[in-house]
Structures are given as C-alpha cells and as structure tokens.
Amino acid sequence: MAYFAELEFGIVTQVIVVGNSDCANGILPDADIVGGAFITNLGLAGLWKFSEETDGKQRYNSACIGFTYDTARDAFIAPKPYPSWALDENVMGWFAPVPMPSEGGPWVWDEATLSWFLTP
C-alpha cells in the first residue's frame, strides 16, 4: 500500500491509501504521475503527491494533514511549532535553539524564555 497526499497551495489537505500496482509501485517520479492519474480517474480532482509506502519512507516525512510540501526540497514538512525553532534540512524536522535535556521530564518548551521546563 502507498499513501498519497492532496495538496492545496502546498498544504496537505488529506491523505489516502492507494495500492502499489496503481502507482508504479512507489517508484518516483512515476508514482506521482501514475498514482495521480489513478486517483483522478476515481473522481478525486486535485494535485496528489506520493508520500510513502508502508515499508519505507520517501520525501523525509509521512504526509499528514497540515504539513507543507516543499517542492525545492521534495519533502513533506510539519508545521513550525515555535518561531524560534529552526529546520534541520538533513532530516526535515524542527529543532529548538536549546537542546531538550536528556534527564528527567517530561519537558515543555517555553518560547518566552527560550528554554525547557518540567511540567508540574
């Protein structure tokens, strides 16, 4: 099984499952073309991008509703959780300017002080 994300203005609005045989077995770029045509033939108009197969990841992250698809990076990226966090382009994930402590927890980020604190 393969997952496809519908994009509206670069934002994922829904994710559906498509059989591997209906999307060139998840091989890019054919998966986008073949899978997109299959989905359109089902009557689901829109722009569809292959997200991943059940046995491996492509495009860094599994597409989820609200994620952005970045065409330049060919990646699905989660919404930025806080203004101070930066995108690590090696993994296409967001990271705080201060690493979360490895001891104790659970920790919560405080954007006002740019630090982690223990939840009560």
N, C-alpha and C positions, 0 to 999 in steps of 0.2 A: 504494500500500500504506500501511496505517496500523498503528500499534503501540498495543497495549493492555496495561496493567499490572494484574495481580491484586493486590489489597490484603488483607492480614490485619492488623487492628488498626493500619491506617495505614501499614504497611510493605509495599513491593513484594516479592512472593514469586516472580513470574515475569512475563515479557513475551512476548507473542505477536503475530503479524502477522495482520491482517485486511484483506480487500480494501476499497477505498474505497466501493464500491457497497453493502457490507454494514454501513457505519457512517455513513450520511448524509454521505458524502464529507468526513468530518473536521470538520464544522461543529458547534461547541459551542453549546448543550448537547445537541443532538440526537445527536451522535456517541456520547456516554456511554450514552444511552438505547437507541438503535438498535443500536449495536455490542455493548452489554452483553447485549441480548436475543438477538442473533445468537450470541454466544459461549455463553450459557446453553443455547440450542437445540442447540448442538454437544455438550452434556453436560458442560460445564465450569462447575460451580457456583462461586459466589463473587462478590465485588464487583470489577468491572472499570472502569478509568478510561482514557479515551483519553489517549495520551501525545503522539504526533505523527504527522505524515505524513512520507513520505520527502523531500518538497520544502520543508519548513518546520517550525519548532518552535512548539509551544504549551506552556503551563504551564512556561515558563522552561528546563527541562532535560529531556532524554530520560530516561524512566523506566529505571532499572537495578535489578537485584535488590539489596535492602538499602537503597534510597532510601526516604525518608519522603514520603508525600503529605500536604501541609498544606492542609486544606480552607479555612481562613481566607484563605490567600494564593493558593489554587488553583494550587499549584506542587509539582513534584517536587524534593526537596532531598536532596543527597548526605549521607552520614553526616558528622558533625563530626569533622575529622581530629585536632584537639588541643583541650584545654579552653580555651586562651587565645584561640582564633580566634573571630571574630565573623562573623555572617551579614550580607552586603550585600544588603538587600532589593530593590535595583534590579536585581540580576542573579541573586538567589537562589543565591549561591555563598559559600564560606567564605574568609576572608582573615586572614592573620597580623596581629598587632598592630604588627609592624615589616615594612615592605615588603621583598620579596626584592631583593637587589642586582641591578642590571641588567648589570653587568660580570662576566666570569669565570663560574665554575660548573663542574660542577653544584653547586647549593646544596641543603642539607638543613636542615630546621627542627629546633632543639634546644629542646624545651619547658622543660627545667630552667633554661636561661639566657634564654629568650625571645629567641633570636637565631638567625641563619642562620650556617652554617659550610660550608666547602668540603669535599666528600667527598675522601678520600685517593686 
